[in-house]
Amino acid sequence: MNASRTILLRQAMGETIRDLRMRAHRTLRDVSADGQISLGYLSEIERGQKEASSEVLAGIADALSVTSGELMLEVAERMLAYESDAVVPLGARLAA
């Protein structure tokens, strides 16, 4: 796998949460208050520095008016987009 196209789950999660928050025109303070998460912790999650528990992610999703499933789907799509050039088609693998 091409290391330059690898993204950690916590990084994809953080980027996705930040994107959802920005699209909703919400501040970190708004989401942290509504999700009952400390402002500093939410900031670290968004920057990909901390991994959030499922309970924290549920609170963030609720504060952003999305389901946990929708959040996870967006994270998965982001990871696939990062990794798409690292996937070697089966035909190319067999030819090697």
C-alpha positions as CSV (number, residue, x, y, z in Angstrom):
1,M,0.0,0.0,0.0
2,N,1.2,3.5,-0.8
3,A,2.0,5.1,2.6
4,S,1.3,8.6,1.3
5,R,-2.3,7.6,0.6
6,T,-3.0,5.9,4.0
7,I,-5.2,7.6,6.5
8,L,-5.9,6.4,10.0
9,L,-9.4,5.9,11.2
10,R,-9.1,8.7,13.8
11,Q,-7.9,11.1,11.1
12,A,-10.7,10.3,8.7
13,M,-13.2,10.5,11.6
14,G,-11.8,13.9,12.7
15,E,-11.9,15.3,9.1
16,T,-15.4,14.1,8.6
17,I,-16.7,15.5,11.9
18,R,-15.1,18.9,11.1
19,D,-16.6,18.8,7.5
20,L,-20.1,18.0,8.9
21,R,-19.8,20.7,11.5
22,M,-18.7,23.3,9.0
23,R,-21.5,22.3,6.6
24,A,-24.0,22.7,9.4
25,H,-22.5,26.2,10.2
26,R,-21.8,25.1,13.8
27,T,-19.0,26.1,16.1
28,L,-16.8,23.7,18.1
29,R,-18.4,25.3,21.2
30,D,-22.0,24.6,19.9
31,V,-21.2,20.9,19.1
32,S,-19.3,20.3,22.3
33,A,-22.2,21.8,24.4
34,D,-24.9,19.9,22.5
35,G,-22.9,16.7,22.5
36,Q,-21.9,17.0,26.1
37,I,-18.2,16.7,25.2
38,S,-15.4,19.0,26.4
39,L,-14.4,21.6,23.8
40,G,-10.7,20.6,24.0
41,Y,-11.5,16.9,23.5
42,L,-13.7,17.6,20.5
43,S,-11.0,19.8,19.0
44,E,-8.5,16.9,19.5
45,I,-10.9,14.5,17.9
46,E,-11.3,16.8,14.9
47,R,-7.6,17.1,14.5
48,G,-7.2,13.4,14.5
49,Q,-5.2,13.4,17.7
50,K,-7.7,11.4,19.9
51,E,-9.9,8.4,19.2
52,A,-13.5,8.8,20.4
53,S,-15.6,6.1,22.1
54,S,-18.8,5.0,20.5
55,E,-20.7,7.0,23.1
56,V,-18.8,10.2,22.3
57,L,-19.3,9.6,18.6
58,A,-23.1,9.1,19.2
59,G,-23.2,12.4,21.1
60,I,-21.3,14.2,18.3
61,A,-23.6,12.7,15.6
62,D,-26.6,13.8,17.5
63,A,-25.3,17.3,18.0
64,L,-24.7,17.4,14.2
65,S,-28.2,16.1,13.4
66,V,-26.9,13.0,11.7
67,T,-27.2,9.3,12.6
68,S,-24.2,7.4,13.8
69,G,-24.6,5.3,10.6
70,E,-24.5,8.4,8.4
71,L,-21.3,9.5,10.2
72,M,-19.7,6.1,9.8
73,L,-20.7,6.0,6.1
74,E,-19.0,9.4,5.5
75,V,-15.9,8.2,7.3
76,A,-15.8,5.0,5.2
77,E,-16.2,7.0,2.0
78,R,-13.4,9.4,3.0
79,M,-11.1,6.4,3.8
80,L,-11.9,4.8,0.4
81,A,-11.2,8.0,-1.4
82,Y,-7.8,8.3,0.3
83,E,-6.9,4.7,-0.4
84,S,-8.4,4.3,-3.9
85,D,-5.1,4.7,-5.7
86,A,-3.5,2.2,-3.4
87,V,-5.9,-0.6,-4.5
88,V,-4.3,-2.7,-7.1
89,P,-6.8,-4.3,-9.5
90,L,-6.9,-8.1,-9.4
91,G,-5.7,-8.4,-13.1
92,A,-2.6,-6.3,-12.3
93,R,-1.8,-8.5,-9.3
94,L,-2.1,-11.7,-11.3
95,A,0.1,-10.3,-14.1
96,A,2.9,-9.4,-11.7
